[in-house]
Amino acid sequence: MDAEENKNMVKRAIKSVSKTSDQSVSAELSILVNVTDNQAQYRCEAHNSATEIPLFETKVLTVHFAPETAKIRIEPGELRPGTEATLICDSSSSNPPAKLSWRHEGTMLEGKIGKI
């Protein structure tokens, strides 16, 4: 985590609670999850005076979120009769990745759609 990400963590609403019963301890961390938390790593460490190396477990968050935009680019920019036009649909980041499809005047267009 770089310094900027660390600053952002401090600004966020984070709630941390520790509970002790008998000899065991539990620590809860509550965060308000947002898009930037997708693939964020969180690590819990356990140590005391008897441990040389802390025990730990790491979890990676998977945050599902919708794309914010879908835009169409047209190439070439100036069209004339007989010119082949390419329409390119770009979706902003999302998880899972958005599925793109084409419609013309409300009718679904069939064709090959592949990954780049």
Backbone as XML, in Angstrom:
<?xml version="1.0"?>
<chain id="A" units="angstrom">
  <residue number="1" name="MET">
    <atom name="N" x="0.855" y="-1.171" z="0.000"/>
    <atom name="CA" x="0.000" y="0.000" z="0.000"/>
    <atom name="C" x="0.899" y="1.231" z="0.000"/>
  </residue>
  <residue number="2" name="ASP">
    <atom name="N" x="0.662" y="2.162" z="-0.924"/>
    <atom name="CA" x="1.493" y="3.356" z="-0.969"/>
    <atom name="C" x="0.950" y="4.413" z="0.006"/>
  </residue>
  <residue number="3" name="ALA">
    <atom name="N" x="1.670" y="5.525" z="0.139"/>
    <atom name="CA" x="1.321" y="6.563" z="1.108"/>
    <atom name="C" x="-0.056" y="7.160" z="0.831"/>
  </residue>
  <residue number="4" name="GLU">
    <atom name="N" x="-0.396" y="7.359" z="-0.455"/>
    <atom name="CA" x="-1.693" y="7.940" z="-0.811"/>
    <atom name="C" x="-2.834" y="7.017" z="-0.396"/>
  </residue>
  <residue number="5" name="GLU">
    <atom name="N" x="-2.695" y="5.720" z="-0.660"/>
    <atom name="CA" x="-3.732" y="4.763" z="-0.258"/>
    <atom name="C" x="-3.850" y="4.745" z="1.259"/>
  </residue>
  <residue number="6" name="ASN">
    <atom name="N" x="-2.724" y="4.843" z="1.947"/>
    <atom name="CA" x="-2.721" y="4.839" z="3.400"/>
    <atom name="C" x="-3.484" y="6.051" z="3.937"/>
  </residue>
  <residue number="7" name="LYS">
    <atom name="N" x="-3.289" y="7.240" z="3.333"/>
    <atom name="CA" x="-4.023" y="8.441" z="3.730"/>
    <atom name="C" x="-5.513" y="8.235" z="3.537"/>
  </residue>
  <residue number="8" name="ASN">
    <atom name="N" x="-5.902" y="7.642" z="2.392"/>
    <atom name="CA" x="-7.319" y="7.411" z="2.112"/>
    <atom name="C" x="-7.939" y="6.487" z="3.143"/>
  </residue>
  <residue number="9" name="MET">
    <atom name="N" x="-7.182" y="5.499" z="3.604"/>
    <atom name="CA" x="-7.683" y="4.576" z="4.622"/>
    <atom name="C" x="-7.986" y="5.336" z="5.913"/>
  </residue>
  <residue number="10" name="VAL">
    <atom name="N" x="-7.131" y="6.283" z="6.274"/>
    <atom name="CA" x="-7.320" y="7.039" z="7.504"/>
    <atom name="C" x="-8.580" y="7.896" z="7.415"/>
  </residue>
  <residue number="11" name="LYS">
    <atom name="N" x="-8.888" y="8.462" z="6.255"/>
    <atom name="CA" x="-10.038" y="9.331" z="6.063"/>
    <atom name="C" x="-11.358" y="8.559" z="6.070"/>
  </residue>
  <residue number="12" name="ARG">
    <atom name="N" x="-11.319" y="7.259" z="5.784"/>
    <atom name="CA" x="-12.541" y="6.468" z="5.668"/>
    <atom name="C" x="-13.128" y="6.153" z="7.035"/>
  </residue>
  <residue number="13" name="ALA">
    <atom name="N" x="-14.406" y="5.826" z="7.035"/>
    <atom name="CA" x="-15.071" y="5.427" z="8.270"/>
    <atom name="C" x="-14.690" y="3.981" z="8.573"/>
  </residue>
  <residue number="14" name="ILE">
    <atom name="N" x="-13.856" y="3.823" z="9.573"/>
    <atom name="CA" x="-13.400" y="2.488" z="9.966"/>
    <atom name="C" x="-13.795" y="2.269" z="11.419"/>
  </residue>
  <residue number="15" name="LYS">
    <atom name="N" x="-14.380" y="1.115" z="11.663"/>
    <atom name="CA" x="-14.787" y="0.766" z="13.017"/>
    <atom name="C" x="-14.052" y="-0.506" z="13.404"/>
  </residue>
  <residue number="16" name="SER">
    <atom name="N" x="-13.323" y="-0.460" z="14.494"/>
    <atom name="CA" x="-12.560" y="-1.621" z="14.942"/>
    <atom name="C" x="-12.940" y="-1.936" z="16.384"/>
  </residue>
  <residue number="17" name="VAL">
    <atom name="N" x="-13.252" y="-3.199" z="16.642"/>
    <atom name="CA" x="-13.662" y="-3.636" z="17.973"/>
    <atom name="C" x="-12.891" y="-4.898" z="18.334"/>
  </residue>
  <residue number="18" name="SER">
    <atom name="N" x="-12.359" y="-4.944" z="19.544"/>
    <atom name="CA" x="-11.688" y="-6.160" z="20.034"/>
    <atom name="C" x="-12.502" y="-6.738" z="21.173"/>
  </residue>
  <residue number="19" name="LYS">
    <atom name="N" x="-12.589" y="-8.066" z="21.216"/>
    <atom name="CA" x="-13.330" y="-8.761" z="22.264"/>
    <atom name="C" x="-12.443" y="-9.850" z="22.846"/>
  </residue>
  <residue number="20" name="THR">
    <atom name="N" x="-12.465" y="-10.010" z="24.151"/>
    <atom name="CA" x="-11.672" y="-11.034" z="24.815"/>
    <atom name="C" x="-12.602" y="-11.915" z="25.643"/>
  </residue>
  <residue number="21" name="SER">
    <atom name="N" x="-12.426" y="-13.241" z="25.508"/>
    <atom name="CA" x="-13.163" y="-14.182" z="26.353"/>
    <atom name="C" x="-12.220" y="-15.324" z="26.694"/>
  </residue>
  <residue number="22" name="ASP">
    <atom name="N" x="-12.113" y="-15.630" z="27.978"/>
    <atom name="CA" x="-11.136" y="-16.612" z="28.469"/>
    <atom name="C" x="-9.753" y="-16.207" z="27.950"/>
  </residue>
  <residue number="23" name="GLN">
    <atom name="N" x="-9.097" y="-17.055" z="27.175"/>
    <atom name="CA" x="-7.770" y="-16.747" z="26.647"/>
    <atom name="C" x="-7.786" y="-16.385" z="25.167"/>
  </residue>
  <residue number="24" name="SER">
    <atom name="N" x="-8.974" y="-16.393" z="24.540"/>
    <atom name="CA" x="-9.047" y="-16.075" z="23.113"/>
    <atom name="C" x="-9.440" y="-14.613" z="22.905"/>
  </residue>
  <residue number="25" name="VAL">
    <atom name="N" x="-9.028" y="-14.095" z="21.763"/>
    <atom name="CA" x="-9.306" y="-12.696" z="21.427"/>
    <atom name="C" x="-9.906" y="-12.652" z="20.029"/>
  </residue>
  <residue number="26" name="SER">
    <atom name="N" x="-10.846" y="-11.752" z="19.813"/>
    <atom name="CA" x="-11.457" y="-11.553" z="18.510"/>
    <atom name="C" x="-11.364" y="-10.073" z="18.176"/>
  </residue>
  <residue number="27" name="ALA">
    <atom name="N" x="-11.011" y="-9.769" z="16.940"/>
    <atom name="CA" x="-10.956" y="-8.373" z="16.499"/>
    <atom name="C" x="-11.833" y="-8.233" z="15.268"/>
  </residue>
  <residue number="28" name="GLU">
    <atom name="N" x="-12.722" y="-7.269" z="15.284"/>
    <atom name="CA" x="-13.615" y="-7.016" z="14.152"/>
    <atom name="C" x="-13.249" y="-5.682" z="13.523"/>
  </residue>
  <residue number="29" name="LEU">
    <atom name="N" x="-13.203" y="-5.665" z="12.201"/>
    <atom name="CA" x="-12.940" y="-4.440" z="11.454"/>
    <atom name="C" x="-14.123" y="-4.212" z="10.526"/>
  </residue>
  <residue number="30" name="SER">
    <atom name="N" x="-14.790" y="-3.090" z="10.656"/>
    <atom name="CA" x="-15.926" y="-2.768" z="9.793"/>
    <atom name="C" x="-15.554" y="-1.569" z="8.928"/>
  </residue>
  <residue number="31" name="ILE">
    <atom name="N" x="-15.766" y="-1.705" z="7.619"/>
    <atom name="CA" x="-15.496" y="-0.607" z="6.689"/>
    <atom name="C" x="-16.696" y="-0.438" z="5.779"/>
  </residue>
  <residue number="32" name="LEU">
    <atom name="N" x="-16.876" y="0.754" z="5.287"/>
    <atom name="CA" x="-17.898" y="1.010" z="4.285"/>
    <atom name="C" x="-17.231" y="0.757" z="2.940"/>
  </residue>
  <residue number="33" name="VAL">
    <atom name="N" x="-17.594" y="-0.333" z="2.288"/>
    <atom name="CA" x="-16.929" y="-0.785" z="1.063"/>
    <atom name="C" x="-17.322" y="0.082" z="-0.118"/>
  </residue>
  <residue number="34" name="ASN">
    <atom name="N" x="-16.341" y="0.394" z="-0.969"/>
    <atom name="CA" x="-16.638" y="1.100" z="-2.211"/>
    <atom name="C" x="-15.870" y="0.445" z="-3.359"/>
  </residue>
  <residue number="35" name="VAL">
    <atom name="N" x="-16.022" y="0.977" z="-4.553"/>
    <atom name="CA" x="-15.440" y="0.393" z="-5.766"/>
    <atom name="C" x="-13.928" y="0.207" z="-5.653"/>
  </residue>
  <residue number="36" name="THR">
    <atom name="N" x="-13.255" y="1.162" z="-5.028"/>
    <atom name="CA" x="-11.791" y="1.090" z="-4.937"/>
    <atom name="C" x="-11.316" y="-0.027" z="-4.012"/>
  </residue>
  <residue number="37" name="ASP">
    <atom name="N" x="-12.225" y="-0.650" z="-3.275"/>
    <atom name="CA" x="-11.847" y="-1.776" z="-2.413"/>
    <atom name="C" x="-11.771" y="-3.100" z="-3.164"/>
  </residue>
  <residue number="38" name="ASN">
    <atom name="N" x="-12.171" y="-3.119" z="-4.425"/>
    <atom name="CA" x="-12.085" y="-4.364" z="-5.194"/>
    <atom name="C" x="-10.621" y="-4.787" z="-5.276"/>
  </residue>
  <residue number="39" name="GLN">
    <atom name="N" x="-10.347" y="-6.011" z="-4.890"/>
    <atom name="CA" x="-9.010" y="-6.614" z="-4.845"/>
    <atom name="C" x="-8.126" y="-6.051" z="-3.730"/>
  </residue>
  <residue number="40" name="ALA">
    <atom name="N" x="-8.703" y="-5.293" z="-2.794"/>
    <atom name="CA" x="-7.939" y="-4.795" z="-1.645"/>
    <atom name="C" x="-7.604" y="-5.967" z="-0.722"/>
  </residue>
  <residue number="41" name="GLN">
    <atom name="N" x="-6.414" y="-5.938" z="-0.146"/>
    <atom name="CA" x="-5.973" y="-6.995" z="0.760"/>
    <atom name="C" x="-6.049" y="-6.508" z="2.202"/>
  </residue>
  <residue number="42" name="TYR">
    <atom name="N" x="-6.604" y="-7.341" z="3.049"/>
    <atom name="CA" x="-6.644" y="-7.064" z="4.478"/>
    <atom name="C" x="-5.958" y="-8.224" z="5.191"/>
  </residue>
  <residue number="43" name="ARG">
    <atom name="N" x="-5.202" y="-7.887" z="6.223"/>
    <atom name="CA" x="-4.409" y="-8.904" z="6.925"/>
    <atom name="C" x="-4.643" y="-8.757" z="8.422"/>
  </residue>
  <residue number="44" name="CYS">
    <atom name="N" x="-4.909" y="-9.874" z="9.055"/>
    <atom name="CA" x="-5.063" y="-9.942" z="10.502"/>
    <atom name="C" x="-3.817" y="-10.633" z="11.059"/>
  </residue>
  <residue number="45" name="GLU">
    <atom name="N" x="-3.206" y="-10.021" z="12.049"/>
    <atom name="CA" x="-2.018" y="-10.608" z="12.670"/>
    <atom name="C" x="-2.300" y="-10.888" z="14.141"/>
  </residue>
  <residue number="46" name="ALA">
    <atom name="N" x="-1.782" y="-12.004" z="14.610"/>
    <atom name="CA" x="-1.894" y="-12.374" z="16.029"/>
    <atom name="C" x="-0.492" y="-12.597" z="16.583"/>
  </residue>
  <residue number="47" name="HIS">
    <atom name="N" x="-0.210" y="-11.926" z="17.685"/>
    <atom name="CA" x="1.103" y="-12.108" z="18.326"/>
    <atom name="C" x="0.991" y="-11.768" z="19.806"/>
  </residue>
  <residue number="48" name="ASN">
    <atom name="N" x="1.909" y="-12.295" z="20.546"/>
    <atom name="CA" x="2.053" y="-11.955" z="21.964"/>
    <atom name="C" x="3.521" y="-12.139" z="22.335"/>
  </residue>
  <residue number="49" name="SER">
    <atom name="N" x="3.828" y="-12.053" z="23.621"/>
    <atom name="CA" x="5.227" y="-12.133" z="24.050"/>
    <atom name="C" x="5.852" y="-13.503" z="23.781"/>
  </residue>
  <residue number="50" name="ALA">
    <atom name="N" x="5.026" y="-14.521" z="23.498"/>
    <atom name="CA" x="5.551" y="-15.868" z="23.248"/>
    <atom name="C" x="5.790" y="-16.145" z="21.762"/>
  </residue>
  <residue number="51" name="THR">
    <atom name="N" x="5.408" y="-15.237" z="20.890"/>
    <atom name="CA" x="5.593" y="-15.465" z="19.453"/>
    <atom name="C" x="6.797" y="-14.698" z="18.939"/>
  </residue>
  <residue number="52" name="GLU">
    <atom name="N" x="7.612" y="-15.400" z="18.143"/>
    <atom name="CA" x="8.738" y="-14.730" z="17.495"/>
    <atom name="C" x="8.270" y="-14.093" z="16.187"/>
  </residue>
  <residue number="53" name="ILE">
    <atom name="N" x="7.413" y="-14.826" z="15.473"/>
    <atom name="CA" x="6.878" y="-14.348" z="14.210"/>
    <atom name="C" x="5.351" y="-14.345" z="14.336"/>
  </residue>
  <residue number="54" name="PRO">
    <atom name="N" x="4.699" y="-13.202" z="14.039"/>
    <atom name="CA" x="3.239" y="-13.159" z="14.168"/>
    <atom name="C" x="2.547" y="-14.163" z="13.238"/>
  </residue>
  <residue number="55" name="LEU">
    <atom name="N" x="1.458" y="-14.721" z="13.708"/>
    <atom name="CA" x="0.587" y="-15.534" z="12.861"/>
    <atom name="C" x="-0.301" y="-14.566" z="12.105"/>
  </residue>
  <residue number="56" name="PHE">
    <atom name="N" x="-0.664" y="-14.925" z="10.879"/>
    <atom name="CA" x="-1.498" y="-14.000" z="10.116"/>
    <atom name="C" x="-2.323" y="-14.746" z="9.092"/>
  </residue>
  <residue number="57" name="GLU">
    <atom name="N" x="-3.374" y="-14.068" z="8.650"/>
    <atom name="CA" x="-4.169" y="-14.522" z="7.514"/>
    <atom name="C" x="-4.533" y="-13.285" z="6.704"/>
  </residue>
  <residue number="58" name="THR">
    <atom name="N" x="-4.501" y="-13.446" z="5.373"/>
    <atom name="CA" x="-4.813" y="-12.355" z="4.460"/>
    <atom name="C" x="-6.039" y="-12.724" z="3.629"/>
  </residue>
  <residue number="59" name="LYS">
    <atom name="N" x="-6.919" y="-11.776" z="3.446"/>
    <atom name="CA" x="-8.094" y="-11.956" z="2.582"/>
    <atom name="C" x="-8.113" y="-10.839" z="1.549"/>
  </residue>
  <residue number="60" name="VAL">
    <atom name="N" x="-8.552" y="-11.171" z="0.344"/>
    <atom name="CA" x="-8.700" y="-10.204" z="-0.737"/>
    <atom name="C" x="-10.196" y="-9.979" z="-0.957"/>
  </residue>
  <residue number="61" name="LEU">
    <atom name="N" x="-10.603" y="-8.728" z="-0.971"/>
    <atom name="CA" x="-12.019" y="-8.405" z="-1.163"/>
    <atom name="C" x="-12.388" y="-8.450" z="-2.647"/>
  </residue>
  <residue number="62" name="THR">
    <atom name="N" x="-13.535" y="-9.009" z="-2.921"/>
    <atom name="CA" x="-14.113" y="-8.968" z="-4.264"/>
    <atom name="C" x="-15.384" y="-8.140" z="-4.158"/>
  </residue>
  <residue number="63" name="VAL">
    <atom name="N" x="-15.356" y="-6.965" z="-4.762"/>
    <atom name="CA" x="-16.492" y="-6.049" z="-4.684"/>
    <atom name="C" x="-17.188" y="-6.032" z="-6.043"/>
  </residue>
  <residue number="64" name="HIS">
    <atom name="N" x="-18.475" y="-6.330" z="-6.050"/>
    <atom name="CA" x="-19.254" y="-6.309" z="-7.291"/>
    <atom name="C" x="-19.820" y="-4.903" z="-7.484"/>
  </residue>
  <residue number="65" name="PHE">
    <atom name="N" x="-19.631" y="-4.352" z="-8.683"/>
    <atom name="CA" x="-20.135" y="-3.014" z="-8.963"/>
    <atom name="C" x="-20.446" y="-2.877" z="-10.443"/>
  </residue>
  <residue number="66" name="ALA">
    <atom name="N" x="-21.409" y="-2.029" z="-10.731"/>
    <atom name="CA" x="-21.874" y="-1.819" z="-12.109"/>
    <atom name="C" x="-20.962" y="-0.820" z="-12.829"/>
  </residue>
  <residue number="67" name="PRO">
    <atom name="N" x="-20.932" y="-0.898" z="-14.162"/>
    <atom name="CA" x="-20.193" y="0.126" z="-14.905"/>
    <atom name="C" x="-20.898" y="1.475" z="-14.745"/>
  </residue>
  <residue number="68" name="GLU">
    <atom name="N" x="-20.128" y="2.550" z="-14.754"/>
    <atom name="CA" x="-20.714" y="3.887" z="-14.634"/>
    <atom name="C" x="-21.090" y="4.469" z="-15.986"/>
  </residue>
  <residue number="69" name="THR">
    <atom name="N" x="-20.387" y="4.027" z="-17.051"/>
    <atom name="CA" x="-20.658" y="4.596" z="-18.366"/>
    <atom name="C" x="-20.559" y="3.535" z="-19.461"/>
  </residue>
  <residue number="70" name="ALA">
    <atom name="N" x="-21.254" y="3.794" z="-20.552"/>
    <atom name="CA" x="-21.094" y="3.057" z="-21.801"/>
    <atom name="C" x="-21.057" y="4.125" z="-22.892"/>
  </residue>
  <residue number="71" name="LYS">
    <atom name="N" x="-20.006" y="4.100" z="-23.697"/>
    <atom name="CA" x="-19.836" y="5.121" z="-24.733"/>
    <atom name="C" x="-19.567" y="4.451" z="-26.072"/>
  </residue>
  <residue number="72" name="ILE">
    <atom name="N" x="-20.005" y="5.113" z="-27.136"/>
    <atom name="CA" x="-19.764" y="4.613" z="-28.498"/>
    <atom name="C" x="-18.824" y="5.568" z="-29.210"/>
  </residue>
  <residue number="73" name="ARG">
    <atom name="N" x="-17.784" y="4.986" z="-29.796"/>
    <atom name="CA" x="-16.873" y="5.732" z="-30.675"/>
    <atom name="C" x="-17.129" y="5.270" z="-32.104"/>
  </residue>
  <residue number="74" name="ILE">
    <atom name="N" x="-17.018" y="6.197" z="-33.065"/>
    <atom name="CA" x="-17.234" y="5.861" z="-34.474"/>
    <atom name="C" x="-15.954" y="6.174" z="-35.239"/>
  </residue>
  <residue number="75" name="GLU">
    <atom name="N" x="-15.491" y="5.184" z="-35.995"/>
    <atom name="CA" x="-14.293" y="5.365" z="-36.829"/>
    <atom name="C" x="-14.626" y="4.968" z="-38.257"/>
  </residue>
  <residue number="76" name="PRO">
    <atom name="N" x="-14.284" y="5.744" z="-39.251"/>
    <atom name="CA" x="-13.657" y="7.063" z="-39.137"/>
    <atom name="C" x="-14.664" y="8.082" z="-38.626"/>
  </residue>
  <residue number="77" name="GLY">
    <atom name="N" x="-14.157" y="9.230" z="-38.207"/>
    <atom name="CA" x="-15.001" y="10.278" z="-37.630"/>
    <atom name="C" x="-15.967" y="10.891" z="-38.634"/>
  </residue>
  <residue number="78" name="GLU">
    <atom name="N" x="-15.578" y="10.942" z="-39.909"/>
    <atom name="CA" x="-16.434" y="11.496" z="-40.955"/>
    <atom name="C" x="-16.861" y="10.380" z="-41.890"/>
  </residue>
  <residue number="79" name="LEU">
    <atom name="N" x="-18.162" y="10.159" z="-41.999"/>
    <atom name="CA" x="-18.690" y="9.053" z="-42.809"/>
    <atom name="C" x="-19.232" y="9.570" z="-44.139"/>
  </residue>
  <residue number="80" name="ARG">
    <atom name="N" x="-18.993" y="8.769" z="-45.166"/>
    <atom name="CA" x="-19.530" y="9.059" z="-46.508"/>
    <atom name="C" x="-20.101" y="7.755" z="-47.058"/>
  </residue>
  <residue number="81" name="PRO">
    <atom name="N" x="-21.030" y="7.845" z="-48.008"/>
    <atom name="CA" x="-21.574" y="6.620" z="-48.608"/>
    <atom name="C" x="-20.450" y="5.737" z="-49.143"/>
  </residue>
  <residue number="82" name="GLY">
    <atom name="N" x="-20.569" y="4.439" z="-48.877"/>
    <atom name="CA" x="-19.574" y="3.480" z="-49.344"/>
    <atom name="C" x="-18.420" y="3.280" z="-48.367"/>
  </residue>
  <residue number="83" name="THR">
    <atom name="N" x="-18.352" y="4.089" z="-47.329"/>
    <atom name="CA" x="-17.299" y="3.960" z="-46.318"/>
    <atom name="C" x="-17.733" y="2.940" z="-45.279"/>
  </residue>
  <residue number="84" name="GLU">
    <atom name="N" x="-16.816" y="2.064" z="-44.897"/>
    <atom name="CA" x="-17.123" y="1.118" z="-43.816"/>
    <atom name="C" x="-16.917" y="1.833" z="-42.490"/>
  </residue>
  <residue number="85" name="ALA">
    <atom name="N" x="-17.935" y="1.797" z="-41.657"/>
    <atom name="CA" x="-17.873" y="2.441" z="-40.340"/>
    <atom name="C" x="-17.685" y="1.369" z="-39.270"/>
  </residue>
  <residue number="86" name="THR">
    <atom name="N" x="-16.872" y="1.687" z="-38.294"/>
    <atom name="CA" x="-16.688" y="0.814" z="-37.140"/>
    <atom name="C" x="-17.214" y="1.541" z="-35.918"/>
  </residue>
  <residue number="87" name="LEU">
    <atom name="N" x="-18.165" y="0.917" z="-35.237"/>
    <atom name="CA" x="-18.693" y="1.457" z="-33.994"/>
    <atom name="C" x="-18.081" y="0.655" z="-32.851"/>
  </residue>
  <residue number="88" name="ILE">
    <atom name="N" x="-17.502" y="1.352" z="-31.909"/>
    <atom name="CA" x="-16.814" y="0.699" z="-30.790"/>
    <atom name="C" x="-17.513" y="1.102" z="-29.497"/>
  </residue>
  <residue number="89" name="CYS">
    <atom name="N" x="-17.993" y="0.108" z="-28.783"/>
    <atom name="CA" x="-18.663" y="0.345" z="-27.509"/>
    <atom name="C" x="-17.665" y="0.095" z="-26.381"/>
  </residue>
  <residue number="90" name="ASP">
    <atom name="N" x="-17.467" y="1.106" z="-25.555"/>
    <atom name="CA" x="-16.563" y="1.000" z="-24.409"/>
    <atom name="C" x="-17.366" y="1.136" z="-23.128"/>
  </residue>
  <residue number="91" name="SER">
    <atom name="N" x="-17.125" y="0.232" z="-22.217"/>
    <atom name="CA" x="-17.755" y="0.273" z="-20.908"/>
    <atom name="C" x="-16.698" y="0.620" z="-19.878"/>
  </residue>
  <residue number="92" name="SER">
    <atom name="N" x="-17.077" y="1.395" z="-18.892"/>
    <atom name="CA" x="-16.136" y="1.692" z="-17.811"/>
    <atom name="C" x="-15.957" y="0.441" z="-16.944"/>
  </residue>
  <residue number="93" name="SER">
    <atom name="N" x="-15.051" y="0.523" z="-16.029"/>
    <atom name="CA" x="-14.716" y="-0.591" z="-15.146"/>
    <atom name="C" x="-15.957" y="-1.109" z="-14.417"/>
  </residue>
  <residue number="94" name="SER">
    <atom name="N" x="-16.030" y="-2.431" z="-14.258"/>
    <atom name="CA" x="-17.105" y="-3.062" z="-13.497"/>
    <atom name="C" x="-16.641" y="-4.440" z="-13.059"/>
  </residue>
  <residue number="95" name="ASN">
    <atom name="N" x="-17.299" y="-4.987" z="-12.052"/>
    <atom name="CA" x="-16.986" y="-6.337" z="-11.604"/>
    <atom name="C" x="-18.289" y="-7.038" z="-11.256"/>
  </residue>
  <residue number="96" name="PRO">
    <atom name="N" x="-18.635" y="-8.128" z="-11.943"/>
    <atom name="CA" x="-17.874" y="-8.719" z="-13.058"/>
    <atom name="C" x="-17.892" y="-7.791" z="-14.271"/>
  </residue>
  <residue number="97" name="PRO">
    <atom name="N" x="-16.976" y="-8.050" z="-15.225"/>
    <atom name="CA" x="-16.929" y="-7.206" z="-16.418"/>
    <atom name="C" x="-18.285" y="-7.157" z="-17.120"/>
  </residue>
  <residue number="98" name="ALA">
    <atom name="N" x="-18.627" y="-5.985" z="-17.635"/>
    <atom name="CA" x="-19.911" y="-5.806" z="-18.330"/>
    <atom name="C" x="-19.955" y="-6.664" z="-19.597"/>
  </residue>
  <residue number="99" name="LYS">
    <atom name="N" x="-21.143" y="-7.134" z="-19.927"/>
    <atom name="CA" x="-21.370" y="-7.822" z="-21.200"/>
    <atom name="C" x="-21.926" y="-6.779" z="-22.159"/>
  </residue>
  <residue number="100" name="LEU">
    <atom name="N" x="-21.319" y="-6.677" z="-23.317"/>
    <atom name="CA" x="-21.740" y="-5.683" z="-24.292"/>
    <atom name="C" x="-22.530" y="-6.342" z="-25.416"/>
  </residue>
  <residue number="101" name="SER">
    <atom name="N" x="-23.558" y="-5.657" z="-25.875"/>
    <atom name="CA" x="-24.343" y="-6.144" z="-27.006"/>
    <atom name="C" x="-24.778" y="-4.927" z="-27.821"/>
  </residue>
  <residue number="102" name="TRP">
    <atom name="N" x="-25.169" y="-5.200" z="-29.047"/>
    <atom name="CA" x="-25.579" y="-4.134" z="-29.962"/>
    <atom name="C" x="-27.048" y="-4.272" z="-30.321"/>
  </residue>
  <residue number="103" name="ARG">
    <atom name="N" x="-27.719" y="-3.134" z="-30.453"/>
    <atom name="CA" x="-29.100" y="-3.078" z="-30.928"/>
    <atom name="C" x="-29.179" y="-2.015" z="-32.018"/>
  </residue>
  <residue number="104" name="HIS">
    <atom name="N" x="-30.006" y="-2.281" z="-33.011"/>
    <atom name="CA" x="-30.277" y="-1.309" z="-34.065"/>
    <atom name="C" x="-31.774" y="-1.108" z="-34.115"/>
  </residue>
  <residue number="105" name="GLU">
    <atom name="N" x="-32.219" y="0.129" z="-33.829"/>
    <atom name="CA" x="-33.641" y="0.462" z="-33.816"/>
    <atom name="C" x="-34.420" y="-0.507" z="-32.923"/>
  </residue>
  <residue number="106" name="GLY">
    <atom name="N" x="-33.811" y="-0.903" z="-31.800"/>
    <atom name="CA" x="-34.466" y="-1.773" z="-30.822"/>
    <atom name="C" x="-34.281" y="-3.259" z="-31.054"/>
  </residue>
  <residue number="107" name="THR">
    <atom name="N" x="-33.749" y="-3.665" z="-32.222"/>
    <atom name="CA" x="-33.575" y="-5.085" z="-32.535"/>
    <atom name="C" x="-32.152" y="-5.516" z="-32.200"/>
  </residue>
  <residue number="108" name="MET">
    <atom name="N" x="-32.038" y="-6.617" z="-31.466"/>
    <atom name="CA" x="-30.728" y="-7.156" z="-31.091"/>
    <atom name="C" x="-29.987" y="-7.593" z="-32.342"/>
  </residue>
  <residue number="109" name="LEU">
    <atom name="N" x="-28.734" y="-7.171" z="-32.449"/>
    <atom name="CA" x="-27.904" y="-7.567" z="-33.589"/>
    <atom name="C" x="-27.101" y="-8.797" z="-33.206"/>
  </residue>
  <residue number="110" name="GLU">
    <atom name="N" x="-27.118" y="-9.788" z="-34.075"/>
    <atom name="CA" x="-26.361" y="-11.013" z="-33.849"/>
    <atom name="C" x="-25.004" y="-10.889" z="-34.527"/>
  </residue>
  <residue number="111" name="GLY">
    <atom name="N" x="-24.061" y="-11.589" z="-34.033"/>
    <atom name="CA" x="-22.731" y="-11.568" z="-34.637"/>
    <atom name="C" x="-21.711" y="-12.107" z="-33.653"/>
  </residue>
  <residue number="112" name="LYS">
    <atom name="N" x="-20.492" y="-12.146" z="-34.091"/>
    <atom name="CA" x="-19.424" y="-12.646" z="-33.238"/>
    <atom name="C" x="-18.918" y="-11.514" z="-32.339"/>
  </residue>
  <residue number="113" name="ILE">
    <atom name="N" x="-18.878" y="-11.812" z="-31.062"/>
    <atom name="CA" x="-18.300" y="-10.884" z="-30.105"/>
    <atom name="C" x="-17.173" y="-11.642" z="-29.422"/>
  </residue>
  <residue number="114" name="GLY">
    <atom name="N" x="-16.000" y="-11.096" z="-29.460"/>
    <atom name="CA" x="-14.854" y="-11.793" z="-28.889"/>
    <atom name="C" x="-14.067" y="-10.916" z="-27.953"/>
  </residue>
  <residue number="115" name="LYS">
    <atom name="N" x="-13.167" y="-11.560" z="-27.217"/>
    <atom name="CA" x="-12.273" y="-10.838" z="-26.317"/>
    <atom name="C" x="-11.050" y="-10.397" z="-27.102"/>
  </residue>
  <residue number="116" name="ILE">
    <atom name="N" x="-10.498" y="-9.283" z="-26.682"/>
    <atom name="CA" x="-9.255" y="-8.799" z="-27.288"/>
    <atom name="C" x="-8.106" y="-9.406" z="-26.537"/>
  </residue>
</chain>
